[in-house]
Amino acid sequence: MGYESWDQEKRKKRIRNILLILLALLLLAGVGYGGYHYYLRWKEKKQEKNYEDLRERAFVTGTPTPTLTPEEIVKTTATPTPTHAPTAEEMLWAALYERYEEFFTIQPDFTILDAENEDIFAYISVPGTKVDYPILASEIEDYYLDYNIDHTKGYPGCLYIQNCNSTSLEDKFVIVYGHNMRDGTMFGSLQSYNDPAFIEEHPYFFVYQARRVMVYEIVVVSHVGTEHLLSDDYVKVNGAWQFDKFDGYETARLLERVRKDDGNRCYIATPEPTDEDHMMVLSTCGEGKRFIVVGKRVLDIPTDRGLPMPTKTGGNASE
């Protein structure tokens, strides 16, 4: 073999070795990438299992039937038929109870929820979806965007409100944030509301607090830009944006923005909500925008003092 042939063979061998090394590095990178994502998915599943365990422990069979005073008991037993025509609220209460009885009678125990995480102040259930989670609030703004209910960092995070909203839920405009998880957990399954038929089938969601059940009717579904929904309520202080106060026009501005950002694709109920209504916005990401499902509070029932338990009619109430 001549010197030239030997040199060519040496170069080929060197190239083969380099290719083998590159292939090995690519395989290692692939294994590492896959392993990392498997680890992240394992963490997400662990958190969802934590939520499942919490639901089993926290939900108890209760009843929103009020404790009647002696005078009310006498009046109820002495008068077998109503002495007045039912109010619109009472009729809605009866219709909703007929269809959603379990959402009224099986409620979260906030003593258990508080022991799990003292930042839990409410609980939300959206029929027809996977949304069945506590809502949290932290002194650290957007803390639960990146942290889980057990304070570990990472996905899926928690459903939470920002500090501009009160945990009393008495603000006329409340925003609840949650991640749009690919497996449909957290706010991932809210995407079902893109279908008008789904809105018609599942027009209500439920929010619980200690001794309180609230019912919200879906009135807006839309994709909007990423600008904060309360941007008009913020002011710049020392170069930083800070929440100032609600000015009472949040709902009107929301409707204006929905029509501008989403055009004919958005859903707005008839009659439209007004600034007098108590609104709750469920906000997540979607299609490079914010995806929002908005509810108007239609019932607010104290479970120790509220509307009487409706009498079943034996038929299916219409939604």
C-alpha positions as a Markdown table, in Angstrom:
| # | Residue | x | y | z |
|---|---|---|---|---|
| 1 | Met | 0.0 | 0.0 | 0.0 |
| 2 | Gly | 1.4 | 3.4 | -1.0 |
| 3 | Tyr | 1.7 | 6.4 | 1.3 |
| 4 | Glu | -1.2 | 8.1 | -0.5 |
| 5 | Ser | -3.6 | 5.1 | -0.1 |
| 6 | Trp | -2.6 | 4.8 | 3.6 |
| 7 | Asp | -3.3 | 8.5 | 4.2 |
| 8 | Gln | -6.8 | 8.2 | 2.5 |
| 9 | Glu | -7.7 | 5.2 | 4.7 |
| 10 | Lys | -6.6 | 7.1 | 7.8 |
| 11 | Arg | -8.8 | 10.1 | 6.8 |
| 12 | Lys | -11.8 | 7.8 | 6.2 |
| 13 | Lys | -11.3 | 6.2 | 9.6 |
| 14 | Arg | -11.1 | 9.6 | 11.2 |
| 15 | Ile | -14.4 | 10.7 | 9.5 |
| 16 | Arg | -16.1 | 7.5 | 10.6 |
| 17 | Asn | -15.0 | 8.1 | 14.2 |
| 18 | Ile | -16.3 | 11.6 | 14.1 |
| 19 | Leu | -19.6 | 10.5 | 12.6 |
| 20 | Leu | -19.9 | 7.8 | 15.3 |
| 21 | Ile | -19.2 | 10.4 | 18.0 |
| 22 | Leu | -21.8 | 12.8 | 16.5 |
| 23 | Leu | -24.3 | 10.0 | 16.3 |
| 24 | Ala | -23.7 | 9.1 | 20.0 |
| 25 | Leu | -24.1 | 12.7 | 21.0 |
| 26 | Leu | -27.3 | 13.0 | 19.1 |
| 27 | Leu | -28.6 | 9.8 | 20.8 |
| 28 | Leu | -27.6 | 11.1 | 24.2 |
| 29 | Ala | -29.3 | 14.5 | 23.5 |
| 30 | Gly | -32.4 | 12.7 | 22.4 |
| 31 | Val | -32.5 | 10.5 | 25.4 |
| 32 | Gly | -31.9 | 13.5 | 27.6 |
| 33 | Tyr | -34.6 | 15.5 | 26.0 |
| 34 | Gly | -37.1 | 12.7 | 26.1 |
| 35 | Gly | -36.1 | 12.0 | 29.7 |
| 36 | Tyr | -36.5 | 15.6 | 30.7 |
| 37 | His | -40.0 | 15.8 | 29.2 |
| 38 | Tyr | -41.0 | 12.5 | 30.7 |
| 39 | Tyr | -39.9 | 13.9 | 34.1 |
| 40 | Leu | -42.0 | 17.1 | 33.5 |
| 41 | Arg | -45.0 | 15.0 | 32.6 |
| 42 | Trp | -44.5 | 12.8 | 35.6 |
| 43 | Lys | -44.5 | 15.9 | 37.8 |
| 44 | Glu | -47.7 | 17.1 | 36.1 |
| 45 | Lys | -49.4 | 13.8 | 36.7 |
| 46 | Lys | -48.3 | 13.8 | 40.3 |
| 47 | Gln | -49.9 | 17.2 | 40.8 |
| 48 | Glu | -53.1 | 16.1 | 39.2 |
| 49 | Lys | -53.1 | 13.0 | 41.5 |
| 50 | Asn | -52.7 | 15.5 | 44.4 |
| 51 | Tyr | -55.8 | 17.3 | 43.2 |
| 52 | Glu | -57.7 | 14.0 | 42.9 |
| 53 | Asp | -56.8 | 13.0 | 46.4 |
| 54 | Leu | -57.8 | 16.4 | 47.7 |
| 55 | Arg | -61.2 | 16.2 | 46.0 |
| 56 | Glu | -61.8 | 12.8 | 47.6 |
| 57 | Arg | -60.9 | 14.2 | 51.1 |
| 58 | Ala | -62.5 | 17.7 | 50.8 |
| 59 | Phe | -65.9 | 17.1 | 49.1 |
| 60 | Val | -68.7 | 16.2 | 51.5 |
| 61 | Thr | -72.4 | 15.7 | 51.2 |
| 62 | Gly | -74.0 | 18.9 | 52.4 |
| 63 | Thr | -77.1 | 20.9 | 51.7 |
| 64 | Pro | -77.8 | 24.6 | 51.0 |
| 65 | Thr | -81.1 | 24.3 | 52.9 |
| 66 | Pro | -81.3 | 27.3 | 55.3 |
| 67 | Thr | -81.8 | 26.9 | 59.0 |
| 68 | Leu | -85.3 | 28.3 | 59.5 |
| 69 | Thr | -86.4 | 30.5 | 62.4 |
| 70 | Pro | -89.2 | 29.3 | 64.6 |
| 71 | Glu | -91.5 | 31.8 | 62.9 |
| 72 | Glu | -90.6 | 30.6 | 59.5 |
| 73 | Ile | -91.1 | 26.9 | 60.6 |
| 74 | Val | -94.6 | 27.8 | 61.8 |
| 75 | Lys | -95.4 | 29.6 | 58.6 |
| 76 | Thr | -94.1 | 26.8 | 56.5 |
| 77 | Thr | -96.0 | 24.0 | 58.3 |
| 78 | Ala | -99.2 | 26.0 | 58.7 |
| 79 | Thr | -99.4 | 27.1 | 55.0 |
| 80 | Pro | -99.0 | 24.1 | 52.7 |
| 81 | Thr | -99.2 | 26.2 | 49.5 |
| 82 | Pro | -97.1 | 29.3 | 48.7 |
| 83 | Thr | -98.6 | 32.6 | 49.8 |
| 84 | His | -96.9 | 34.5 | 46.9 |
| 85 | Ala | -95.9 | 33.9 | 43.4 |
| 86 | Pro | -92.3 | 32.6 | 43.2 |
| 87 | Thr | -89.7 | 35.2 | 42.3 |
| 88 | Ala | -87.4 | 34.9 | 39.3 |
| 89 | Glu | -84.6 | 34.0 | 41.6 |
| 90 | Glu | -86.6 | 31.2 | 43.2 |
| 91 | Met | -87.7 | 29.9 | 39.8 |
| 92 | Leu | -84.1 | 29.8 | 38.6 |
| 93 | Trp | -83.0 | 28.2 | 41.8 |
| 94 | Ala | -85.6 | 25.4 | 41.4 |
| 95 | Ala | -84.7 | 24.8 | 37.7 |
| 96 | Leu | -81.0 | 24.7 | 38.4 |
| 97 | Tyr | -81.4 | 22.4 | 41.4 |
| 98 | Glu | -83.5 | 20.0 | 39.3 |
| 99 | Arg | -80.6 | 19.6 | 36.9 |
| 100 | Tyr | -77.5 | 20.2 | 39.0 |
| 101 | Glu | -78.5 | 18.8 | 42.4 |
| 102 | Glu | -75.1 | 17.2 | 43.1 |
| 103 | Phe | -73.4 | 20.6 | 42.6 |
| 104 | Phe | -75.5 | 22.0 | 45.4 |
| 105 | Thr | -75.5 | 19.1 | 47.8 |
| 106 | Ile | -71.9 | 17.9 | 47.5 |
| 107 | Gln | -69.6 | 20.8 | 48.5 |
| 108 | Pro | -66.0 | 21.3 | 49.5 |
| 109 | Asp | -65.1 | 21.4 | 53.1 |
| 110 | Phe | -62.9 | 24.5 | 53.5 |
| 111 | Thr | -61.4 | 23.3 | 56.7 |
| 112 | Ile | -59.7 | 20.5 | 54.8 |
| 113 | Leu | -58.8 | 22.9 | 51.9 |
| 114 | Asp | -57.3 | 25.4 | 54.3 |
| 115 | Ala | -55.2 | 22.7 | 55.9 |
| 116 | Glu | -53.9 | 21.8 | 52.4 |
| 117 | Asn | -53.0 | 25.3 | 51.5 |
| 118 | Glu | -54.1 | 28.5 | 53.4 |
| 119 | Asp | -54.1 | 30.4 | 50.1 |
| 120 | Ile | -57.2 | 28.5 | 49.0 |
| 121 | Phe | -60.2 | 30.8 | 49.3 |
| 122 | Ala | -62.7 | 29.4 | 46.8 |
| 123 | Tyr | -63.4 | 26.3 | 44.6 |
| 124 | Ile | -64.7 | 26.2 | 41.0 |
| 125 | Ser | -66.5 | 23.4 | 39.2 |
| 126 | Val | -67.4 | 23.7 | 35.5 |
| 127 | Pro | -69.8 | 20.9 | 34.4 |
| 128 | Gly | -68.8 | 19.1 | 31.2 |
| 129 | Thr | -65.1 | 20.0 | 31.6 |
| 130 | Lys | -62.1 | 18.9 | 33.8 |
| 131 | Val | -62.3 | 22.2 | 35.7 |
| 132 | Asp | -62.7 | 21.1 | 39.3 |
| 133 | Tyr | -60.1 | 22.9 | 41.3 |
| 134 | Pro | -59.5 | 25.2 | 44.2 |
| 135 | Ile | -58.8 | 28.9 | 43.5 |
| 136 | Leu | -55.8 | 30.5 | 45.3 |
| 137 | Ala | -54.5 | 34.0 | 46.1 |
| 138 | Ser | -51.0 | 34.9 | 47.1 |
| 139 | Glu | -49.4 | 38.1 | 48.4 |
| 140 | Ile | -46.7 | 37.4 | 45.7 |
| 141 | Glu | -48.2 | 38.5 | 42.4 |
| 142 | Asp | -48.7 | 35.7 | 39.9 |
| 143 | Tyr | -47.0 | 33.2 | 42.3 |
| 144 | Tyr | -49.3 | 30.3 | 41.3 |
| 145 | Leu | -48.6 | 30.8 | 37.7 |
| 146 | Asp | -45.3 | 29.0 | 38.3 |
| 147 | Tyr | -45.9 | 27.2 | 41.6 |
| 148 | Asn | -48.2 | 24.2 | 42.5 |
| 149 | Ile | -50.6 | 23.8 | 45.4 |
| 150 | Asp | -47.8 | 22.1 | 47.4 |
| 151 | His | -45.4 | 25.0 | 46.6 |
| 152 | Thr | -43.2 | 23.0 | 44.2 |
| 153 | Lys | -42.2 | 24.9 | 41.1 |
| 154 | Gly | -43.4 | 23.9 | 37.6 |
| 155 | Tyr | -46.6 | 23.0 | 35.8 |
| 156 | Pro | -49.5 | 22.8 | 36.0 |
| 157 | Gly | -49.5 | 25.6 | 38.6 |
| 158 | Cys | -52.9 | 26.6 | 40.1 |
| 159 | Leu | -56.0 | 28.5 | 39.3 |
| 160 | Tyr | -55.5 | 31.9 | 41.0 |
| 161 | Ile | -56.5 | 35.6 | 41.1 |
| 162 | Gln | -54.2 | 38.6 | 41.0 |
| 163 | Asn | -53.9 | 41.0 | 43.9 |
| 164 | Cys | -56.2 | 43.5 | 42.1 |
| 165 | Asn | -59.1 | 41.2 | 43.0 |
| 166 | Ser | -60.4 | 40.5 | 46.5 |
| 167 | Thr | -60.8 | 37.0 | 47.8 |
| 168 | Ser | -64.4 | 38.0 | 48.9 |
| 169 | Leu | -65.3 | 37.7 | 45.2 |
| 170 | Glu | -67.4 | 40.9 | 45.7 |
| 171 | Asp | -65.6 | 42.8 | 43.0 |
| 172 | Lys | -67.9 | 43.3 | 40.0 |
| 173 | Phe | -65.1 | 42.0 | 37.7 |
| 174 | Val | -63.0 | 39.1 | 38.8 |
| 175 | Ile | -60.3 | 37.3 | 36.7 |
| 176 | Val | -59.3 | 33.7 | 37.4 |
| 177 | Tyr | -56.1 | 32.6 | 35.6 |
| 178 | Gly | -55.1 | 29.0 | 34.7 |
| 179 | His | -52.7 | 27.2 | 32.3 |
| 180 | Asn | -54.1 | 25.7 | 29.1 |
| 181 | Met | -52.7 | 22.2 | 29.7 |
| 182 | Arg | -52.5 | 19.9 | 26.7 |
| 183 | Asp | -54.1 | 17.0 | 28.6 |
| 184 | Gly | -57.1 | 19.2 | 29.3 |
| 185 | Thr | -56.4 | 19.7 | 33.0 |
| 186 | Met | -56.5 | 23.1 | 34.7 |
| 187 | Phe | -58.1 | 25.4 | 32.1 |
| 188 | Gly | -57.2 | 23.2 | 29.1 |
| 189 | Ser | -60.7 | 21.8 | 28.7 |
| 190 | Leu | -62.3 | 25.3 | 28.5 |
| 191 | Gln | -61.5 | 25.1 | 24.8 |
| 192 | Ser | -64.8 | 23.0 | 24.6 |
| 193 | Tyr | -66.6 | 26.4 | 24.8 |
| 194 | Asn | -65.4 | 27.2 | 21.3 |
| 195 | Asp | -68.3 | 25.0 | 20.2 |
| 196 | Pro | -71.7 | 26.9 | 20.4 |
| 197 | Ala | -73.5 | 23.6 | 21.0 |
| 198 | Phe | -71.3 | 23.0 | 24.1 |
| 199 | Ile | -72.2 | 26.5 | 25.5 |
| 200 | Glu | -75.9 | 25.6 | 25.1 |
| 201 | Glu | -75.4 | 22.2 | 26.8 |
| 202 | His | -73.3 | 23.6 | 29.7 |
| 203 | Pro | -74.3 | 27.2 | 30.3 |
| 204 | Tyr | -73.4 | 27.4 | 34.0 |
| 205 | Phe | -70.5 | 26.9 | 36.3 |
| 206 | Phe | -70.3 | 26.8 | 40.1 |
| 207 | Val | -68.0 | 28.6 | 42.6 |
| 208 | Tyr | -67.9 | 27.7 | 46.3 |
| 209 | Gln | -66.7 | 29.5 | 49.4 |
| 210 | Ala | -67.2 | 28.6 | 53.0 |
| 211 | Arg | -71.0 | 28.6 | 53.7 |
| 212 | Arg | -71.7 | 29.9 | 50.1 |
| 213 | Val | -72.6 | 28.6 | 46.6 |
| 214 | Met | -72.5 | 30.9 | 43.6 |
| 215 | Val | -73.8 | 30.1 | 40.1 |
| 216 | Tyr | -72.5 | 31.8 | 37.0 |
| 217 | Glu | -74.1 | 31.8 | 33.6 |
| 218 | Ile | -71.8 | 31.8 | 30.6 |
| 219 | Val | -72.3 | 35.1 | 28.8 |
| 220 | Val | -69.1 | 35.6 | 26.8 |
| 221 | Val | -66.6 | 33.3 | 25.1 |
| 222 | Ser | -63.8 | 34.8 | 23.0 |
| 223 | His | -60.2 | 35.0 | 22.0 |
| 224 | Val | -58.7 | 38.4 | 22.8 |
| 225 | Gly | -55.3 | 40.1 | 22.6 |
| 226 | Thr | -52.7 | 39.5 | 25.3 |
| 227 | Glu | -53.1 | 43.0 | 26.8 |
| 228 | His | -54.3 | 42.8 | 30.4 |
| 229 | Leu | -58.1 | 42.9 | 30.7 |
| 230 | Leu | -57.9 | 45.5 | 33.4 |
| 231 | Ser | -55.2 | 47.6 | 31.7 |
| 232 | Asp | -57.5 | 50.7 | 32.0 |
| 233 | Asp | -57.5 | 50.3 | 35.8 |
| 234 | Tyr | -53.7 | 50.5 | 36.1 |
| 235 | Val | -51.6 | 53.6 | 36.5 |
| 236 | Lys | -47.8 | 54.1 | 36.1 |
| 237 | Val | -46.0 | 54.8 | 39.4 |
| 238 | Asn | -42.3 | 55.4 | 39.4 |
| 239 | Gly | -42.0 | 53.7 | 36.0 |
| 240 | Ala | -44.0 | 50.6 | 37.1 |
| 241 | Trp | -47.6 | 49.8 | 36.4 |
| 242 | Gln | -49.8 | 49.4 | 39.5 |
| 243 | Phe | -53.4 | 48.7 | 39.9 |
| 244 | Asp | -55.4 | 51.8 | 40.8 |
| 245 | Lys | -59.0 | 50.9 | 41.2 |
| 246 | Phe | -62.1 | 49.6 | 39.4 |
| 247 | Asp | -63.9 | 52.5 | 37.6 |
| 248 | Gly | -67.1 | 50.5 | 37.0 |
| 249 | Tyr | -66.9 | 50.2 | 33.2 |
| 250 | Glu | -64.9 | 46.9 | 33.1 |
| 251 | Thr | -67.7 | 44.9 | 31.5 |
| 252 | Ala | -68.6 | 47.5 | 28.9 |
| 253 | Arg | -64.9 | 47.7 | 27.9 |
| 254 | Leu | -64.7 | 43.9 | 27.8 |
| 255 | Leu | -67.6 | 43.7 | 25.3 |
| 256 | Glu | -66.0 | 46.4 | 23.2 |
| 257 | Arg | -62.7 | 44.6 | 23.2 |
| 258 | Val | -64.2 | 41.2 | 22.4 |
| 259 | Arg | -66.0 | 42.6 | 19.3 |
| 260 | Lys | -62.8 | 44.3 | 18.2 |
| 261 | Asp | -60.4 | 41.4 | 18.8 |
| 262 | Asp | -62.6 | 38.4 | 17.9 |
| 263 | Gly | -65.2 | 39.8 | 15.4 |
| 264 | Asn | -68.1 | 37.4 | 14.5 |
| 265 | Arg | -66.4 | 34.4 | 16.1 |
| 266 | Cys | -67.0 | 35.5 | 19.7 |
| 267 | Tyr | -70.1 | 34.5 | 21.7 |
| 268 | Ile | -72.0 | 37.2 | 23.6 |
| 269 | Ala | -75.3 | 36.2 | 25.3 |
| 270 | Thr | -78.6 | 38.0 | 24.8 |
| 271 | Pro | -79.3 | 40.0 | 26.9 |
| 272 | Glu | -75.8 | 41.2 | 27.2 |
| 273 | Pro | -74.2 | 41.6 | 30.7 |
| 274 | Thr | -73.8 | 45.1 | 32.0 |
| 275 | Asp | -71.5 | 46.9 | 34.5 |
| 276 | Glu | -74.1 | 46.2 | 37.2 |
| 277 | Asp | -73.5 | 42.4 | 37.0 |
| 278 | His | -70.9 | 40.5 | 39.0 |
| 279 | Met | -68.6 | 39.0 | 36.3 |
| 280 | Met | -66.1 | 36.2 | 36.6 |
| 281 | Val | -63.6 | 35.8 | 33.7 |
| 282 | Leu | -61.8 | 32.4 | 33.3 |
| 283 | Ser | -58.7 | 33.3 | 31.4 |
| 284 | Thr | -56.1 | 31.1 | 29.7 |
| 285 | Cys | -53.9 | 31.1 | 26.6 |
| 286 | Gly | -54.9 | 29.9 | 23.2 |
| 287 | Glu | -54.0 | 30.6 | 19.5 |
| 288 | Gly | -51.4 | 33.2 | 20.6 |
| 289 | Lys | -54.1 | 35.2 | 22.4 |
| 290 | Arg | -56.0 | 35.0 | 25.6 |
| 291 | Phe | -59.0 | 32.6 | 25.6 |
| 292 | Ile | -61.7 | 33.7 | 28.0 |
| 293 | Val | -64.9 | 32.2 | 29.2 |
| 294 | Val | -66.9 | 34.7 | 31.2 |
| 295 | Gly | -69.7 | 34.1 | 33.6 |
| 296 | Lys | -72.3 | 36.4 | 35.1 |
| 297 | Arg | -73.4 | 35.6 | 38.6 |
| 298 | Val | -77.1 | 34.6 | 38.6 |
| 299 | Leu | -77.4 | 33.0 | 42.1 |
| 300 | Asp | -75.5 | 33.6 | 45.4 |
| 301 | Ile | -76.8 | 31.2 | 48.0 |
| 302 | Pro | -75.6 | 31.3 | 51.6 |
| 303 | Thr | -75.7 | 27.7 | 52.8 |
| 304 | Asp | -76.6 | 28.7 | 56.3 |
| 305 | Arg | -79.2 | 31.3 | 55.3 |
| 306 | Gly | -80.5 | 31.1 | 51.7 |
| 307 | Leu | -83.3 | 30.2 | 49.4 |
| 308 | Pro | -85.5 | 27.3 | 50.6 |
| 309 | Met | -84.7 | 23.9 | 49.1 |
| 310 | Pro | -86.9 | 23.6 | 46.0 |
| 311 | Thr | -89.5 | 20.9 | 45.7 |
| 312 | Lys | -88.8 | 18.4 | 42.9 |
| 313 | Thr | -91.4 | 18.4 | 40.1 |
| 314 | Gly | -90.4 | 15.1 | 38.6 |
| 315 | Gly | -89.7 | 16.6 | 35.2 |
| 316 | Asn | -86.4 | 17.8 | 33.6 |
| 317 | Ala | -85.9 | 21.5 | 34.0 |
| 318 | Ser | -84.8 | 23.4 | 31.0 |
| 319 | Glu | -81.5 | 25.3 | 31.1 |
